[in-house]
Structures are given as C-alpha cells and as structure tokens.
Amino acid sequence: TITLHPNSNRGTENNNPNNFDANGNLSNLDNIGNLNWHYNNTLSKLTKQNKTTEYYVYDHQGNRVRTVIETNDQIQSQRNYLPSLDISTNQTNTLHIGTHILSEQTKDSAQTRYQLSSHLQTNALELNDQAQVISYEHYYPYGGTAIIASKDKTQAQQKRYRYTGKERDDSSGLYYYGARYLAPWLTRWISPDSAGSVNGLNLYVYVGNNPLKYIDPTGHIFTIPWDDFVFILNKHLSTKKLNLWVGENHEEVEGGKIILDLNGSFWEDRNLIFEETNHTKAEPLSSWSSGAPYLQFTTLNSRKLREMVRSVHELSKRRKSYAFAANDWKDLALDYVELKRQGLTGESDFLLGAAHLLFHKLHTYAKQSGMDEKSFPAYWNFEPDTSIALISKQTLDNFPMSLSKDLRGKEEYGLWVHNKDGLVENSILILGQKHVIKDIFGDLATKIPQDLHLLTPPSRSTASLPVRTKRCVIL
C-alpha cells in the first residue's frame, strides 16, 4: 500500500496495514478515532480518542435514521431523521424543501436560519428572518472549510448542512452522502464504490477528481435536473443525430407524459413512432387515432390515462407519426426497412413497452408469442449508434418481472434525470450503450448494474453544469 510521505509529495510505504477492513472500509481516522462497520458496509460507530462514541442507525434501505453520541456510557445527544425533517435533543429542527435547506430553527435562541446554496448545492450563506447575514463560509474544492465568518463562534458551529448540502458530522468531520461518507481532508470516500471498478481503478475517488464541476448526491449514480438534460441533448443534436426511446407501462401515464414533456424541448421537429402491434406492417399514421397499445391492454378507466392518450393523440396530428412493431414484433429489421421506404428521415421519439428496452433476451411470453429476438432491447437494434432509452422511476418500481439483464458482453451506462416537474419520485432513468451515452453525457454517465434492483435511486440533489449556472450576487 502506498501513502504520501509527510514531508513531500513522494509516495512511500504505508506503515499501518490495518487501516482498512476486509471489505475495503477505512477502520481508523488519524488523530480522530476508530471506525466500525456493519456487514453491509454502512458505518456502525465512531470511537474517538477521548472515549466519546457516536452510533449510527439505518433503516432497511440503508438510509441513516438516527445518530447517538455517548460519553462515559451516558447519552449526550441524539438525532432522529424523518423525511424532509430531522430532530435532535439539542432543540434544533431542520426543514428540507425540495433540494434546498430553507430554514434551521434553534429554540434556545429562537432563531430562524435560511441557508442559500451555490450551483453545487453548497450552503455558503446563512440569513436570519430579517435577511441579515448570520454566517458566510467558503470551501476548499473537496469540502474543507477555507473561510468561515460569523458574529460569534457559537452561531457558526450550529451549521450542520454545508458542502453540497450534506450533513457534516461534528464528531468526525465526515460528510454523510447516503451510500458513503466523504473525508474532505483526504479528498476521498472512506469506503469503496460498491459498483466496483466501473469508473476507474480507484474505488475511493470523488466525482472523478473534478469537484468544481460535479457533485455525487448519494455516493453513486449522478442525478441531473431536467433543464440541464435538455441543454445537453440540444447541444448534441446540433451536430449529431439522436433517437429517444421512451419505455412505459401501458396502463400508466408516465411514458406518455415524458413524450409530452419532450415536445417543444428541441430546436428541430421530430418524428413520433408508436408501438402498434396490431398493424400488419410498419407504416405512417395520419394520427395516433387508435390509442393502441392502450386499448389492447386496458379499458382506459383512469381519467389521467384518458387525458394523456388524448394529449398524445393531438400531438401526433402535428408531427410526422409512424407505427412499428407490426404483427406483434415479428421482424424489427423489416419494420426499419419499411419505414425508410415510407419516407422516415431525421430524429424520432419512440413510445413502447418498457420491457423492449430493459430486457436483453426473449422472456417466456415473448418466446411463446414468436417475437423477434432483436426486439429486446429494440433500441440496440434500430439505429443503435444514435439511440438512448428513457424509463420513468415509477415504471421501474412497478415492473412485474425480474430486471436482471444479460448484456451479451456489452456495457450499459446511464444516469438519473429529474422530470420536468422537478419531483424526485418522477425521475427518469437514462440508459444507453457505453459509447453512445458517454458521447452525450461524458463523466455524468456511470455503469448501470446488471440487476436494476441494485440501482441507486435518484437523489433530491442534482449535479449542475457550470455553463448553465445562475449566479446570485449579494449587494
């Protein structure tokens, strides 16, 4: 093991081989204390050199729900975390709204604290309810405090949510990100990436060593806002072609809603291509009048579903629309040839069942129905070098079958995007072959696990693009 020499930047031998456990988790923080870990690589407790112990409790999803600090076997303080709220015995309540921490109330001083964040969601400035400055903090690139200014030391110490909007534990100085803890003075995570070496051989590196540009909201896959997603796609479309394949549950509204949200987001008009398995051939549509495949799978009893189908139908009247997946997905290559013969040109938005984007081989029903093997996943076999997939979180959460995929030796990369409404529960998973999605999103795209049940959920915090940063100037 190599570490840095204390008097230079030369590599030298690590004289403490017991710094990590068998899973690669850091077991000792120099001059702070010892770390203990659960079997699932969540931090269990920190025992400091002054005999103070901090315990961490997690729920079944691995989210931290409680911290307890003990000294001499006596509880000194504890903090419980609820959705959008955390409460501690030192009488501090913190309210989280959306991606921002809007207020922090301390009953002892009857003070409300409003935290204003930067483009990295870092809380730099605090104001009281009279818009007077309580504290200002400037950070080093990896989250260490460079400058902090306030009226007194006590007020500065009350601030817990700091770098990239994450909580900094007072006892250790570690930032809690959900999946992992970040040590700002080490500029590294203290546990390895559970996805392995998909993003490089260094399993502890933070945001590819580019903390001024990116954030890692959970310690895993990136999440970006809708506006940045559209900006990136338009930039790509200015020089290259791109097809968007929207996967859906035919009895839910999410897929159609993505199609509607995409409408008007791009500079050029795009084709609409619908899964129409009851057609005898792929062909142009005067409009999406049949409402298939919805009429095939549902009675459209849902008012929201009826409204969505009606809206997509109206949109199809204004766009060049086509049907494909003829004869229940009998021959995707023939569909492509037929659409080209019928005049299909330019970029297209597809709407189809999510199974045809998620599976990479025929499942039992597909085999029984005689479906074309190339229809799984369809976007890998229909202009594959210019196609990516979009699937809503709700569709993934409610998907009835196993999501373990056989990638046939290829790699699939992706990221999360907040939907147009900005709600994390309406986020969209973006998927694509490595060379395609990396060309569009660069380092924002990371390798997707073969079992999608292991996929890290989207974060309320988002990685922002510097070119789109809106700066706030305090006068």
DRENDO-970685 format. One record per residue (C-alpha): x, y, z. Coordinates in steps of 0.02 Angstrom, whole numbers, plus 50000, padded with zeros to 5 digits. Layout:
// DRENDO-970685
XYZ ...
// end
This chain:
// DRENDO-970685
500005000050000 500675017249953 500375033350050 501125050850039 502735055050129 502355067750269 503695079950209 503435079150020 502275073049884 503275057049857 502445040249877 503045029850024 502585013550108 501065013650222 501665008850395 499925004850458 499244989750362 497684988950473 496875004950411 495564995450310 494444980550346 494234965650230 492894974850128 493994989950099 493155001250227 494285013350321 494455007450502 495455021750575 495425040650557 497115047750607 497015058550764 495135055950774 494685037950816 494185020550758 492775016050639 491685000550649 490624994450503 489064983850481 489104968350370 488284978450229 489654991850232 488675005150324 489615014250461 489115007450632 490045018350756 491495030050784 492515028350943 493535043950972 495185045151064 494315054851204 493165039551231 491655048151154 490665035951045 489475040450905 488255026950846 487345026750678 485685017850647 484975014150473 483315008450401 483054993350286 483565003750134 485205009150211 484655027050250 485295034350413 483835036950531 484685040350698 486335045750774 486765044450959 488285051951047 488835044151212 490175049451336 490605038351484 489095027351441 487915042251456 486925048751307 487435066651272 486385069751117 485385060550986 484635064950818 483185056650728 482895058650541 481175058850461 480755062650278 481205081150250 481465084050437 482725079550570 482505082550757 483855082250889 483875083351078 484865099551073 483245107851014 483715110450832 482465106550695 482965107150513 481705108450371 482125102450195 481025108050050 481425101249877 483295101249852 483605115749971 483765118250158 482675133350186 482685135450374 483515129250531 482685133750696 483525133750865 482285135051008 483595140451135 483955156251037 482275157450946 483205159850784 482735155150607 484165151750486 483945152150297 485335143650201 485725149350024 486645137349911 487825138249763 487705129149596 488435113849685 487045114749818 488395120149942 487695130750084 488805146050083 487735159850158 486535159950306 485245173550338 484045176350481 482205180650462 482695199050441 483835194650293 485365198950397 486935188550373 487215175550509 488715166850433 489705165150273 490765150050230 491945147050084 492525129350047 494025120649977 493615110249821 493285094249920 492265101950060 493505107650190 493165124850264 494315138250192 493495153450273 492035154950392 491425171550458 490025174850583 489575186250727 490165173350852 490875155750859 489275148050928 488225153150779 489495146050657 489545129450749 487645127350737 487755124850549 487705106350502 487205105750318 488665112650220 489665106350070 488505100849926 487075102150051 487625087050150 487705085050339 489435086050416 489575075650574 490305085950715 491225071450795 492155065450641 492105079450513 491425066850386 490065071550262 488615059250252 488035056150072 486875041350096 487845027350013 489535033050080 490465045550190 491685058350120 493255063750214 493615081250144 495405081950210 495775065450120 494805071049964 494125053349959 492705042150012 493105031250163 492305015750085 492465008749909 491215010549767 490004995849782 489874995449592 491704990349581 492954997349457 491665003149328 492255021249345 494115017649363 495295007649471 495235020049615 493655014949710 493785029649830 493925044249709 492605058049724 491725063849562 493195059049453 494315071849542 493265085949469 492335093149622 492165110649550 491065104049410 490135088949479 489345082649638 488925064849688 487255066749779 487195049049853 488915041749828 488335032649670 487475036849505 487275055049453 485615064449451 485405080049343 483955092449326 482785092349175 483415108949105 485215102649102 484635086449019 483765096248881 485275107748863 486455092948842 485325084648713 485115100548611 486995103048610 487225085148548 485835087048419 486665102448346 487975091148266 487335073248280 485755062848264 484875055648417 483325044748439 482435044148607 481555027948656 480285030548796 479785014748889 478155013548982 476895002849073 475405002748953 474195005149098 475065020349171 475325038349114 477195040749142 477795036048967 476575047348878 476985061348999 478835060148953 478355061348768 477325076948806 478715084648911 479965081648771 478825090848650 479475108448623 481125104748711 482115103248550 482545115348412 482025103748270 480395094348238 480495075748273 479525060548215 478375050948332 478445031948317 477215021248416 477175002848460 475674996548361 475724977548372 474034975348286 474644983048123 475134971247982 476624982047934 477594997147991 476815012447910 476435030947927 474975036348037 473845051047997 473705052448186 473835041048335 471955038448324 471835020548385 472565023948555 473425007148541 474264999148630 473205006148772 471564999348704 472404982548690 472954981748872 471734992448969 469964999248968 470635016948995 469615018649155 470905030549229 470465048749195 472305053549194 472665039749068 471245045348954 471865063248961 473645058048923 473105047448773 472065061948708 473535073948726 474755062348637 473445059648501 473345078548473 475235079648470 475325065948338 474245076548222 475595089948220 477075078248198 477545065048070 476915049148153 477265030948116 476785013648179 478054999848207 478184983048298 476994975748169 476244958448189 476694958048374 478554961648349 478834948448216 480274956848122 481084973048183 482314973848038 480864972847914 479974986848009 481514997747989 481644994347802 479784997847779 479825014247875 481315020247773 480385015547614 478885025447676 479965041047695 480595040647876 482035053147896 482785063248038 482665060148226 481235051148313 480405049248482 479775031448513 478425025948635 478395007448677 478274994848818 479724996148940 480104977548926 480754980748750 482074992448823 482504983348984 482664965148931 484144959048829 483434942148782 481734934248750 480714930748906 479444916648914 477944926448846 478994933648705 479564916348653 477784909648656 477194924348550 478554921948421 479304939248446 480894944348357 482444942048465 483044959148405 481564967448490 482454965248659 483114978348678 482374986548524 483445002248533 485044991848519 484444985248351 483605000348268 484915013648226 485865008048383 487275020748372 486055035248384 484805028748513 484575030248702 483155024548816 482115034248944 481125025049078 480215032949225 480595028049403 478765023149429 478855011249283 480425003149354 479695002149530 478104993549467 478914982349338 478184964849364 479684954449309 481494951949357 482614965949298 484214955849290 484924957749115 486064947749002 487064961348913 487914949148795 489624955648842 489174974048813 489094988048941 487594998848981 487835016249056 486615029049120 486075042449243 484505049349326 483595064849266 482285074149367 480695075349265 480075092349206 479095094949368 480695092749470 480005079549588 481225065749631 479855052449626 479545057049443 481365055049393 481865046449231 483235033549207 484275036849050 485055021148976 486205017848829 487655008148760 489275014648834 489955022848676 488305031548640 487885038148813 489675043148855 489745053248694 488225063048753 488425064448942 490275061448969 490775058349150 488985060949209 488575043449145 489095028549250 488945009849227 487225002749266 487164986749370 486564971349278 485224968949410 484214985149411 483564981249585 485324986149642 485205002949556 485435017749673 483835028349673 483845046249609 484395059949727 483465075749777 485105084949748 485715086449569 487365088649481 487375105449393 488275110949235 489425126049258 488915132949088 487125134149149 487485140649323 486415155249379 487465165749496 486745175649641 487645191749689 487375198649864 487455217749863 
// end
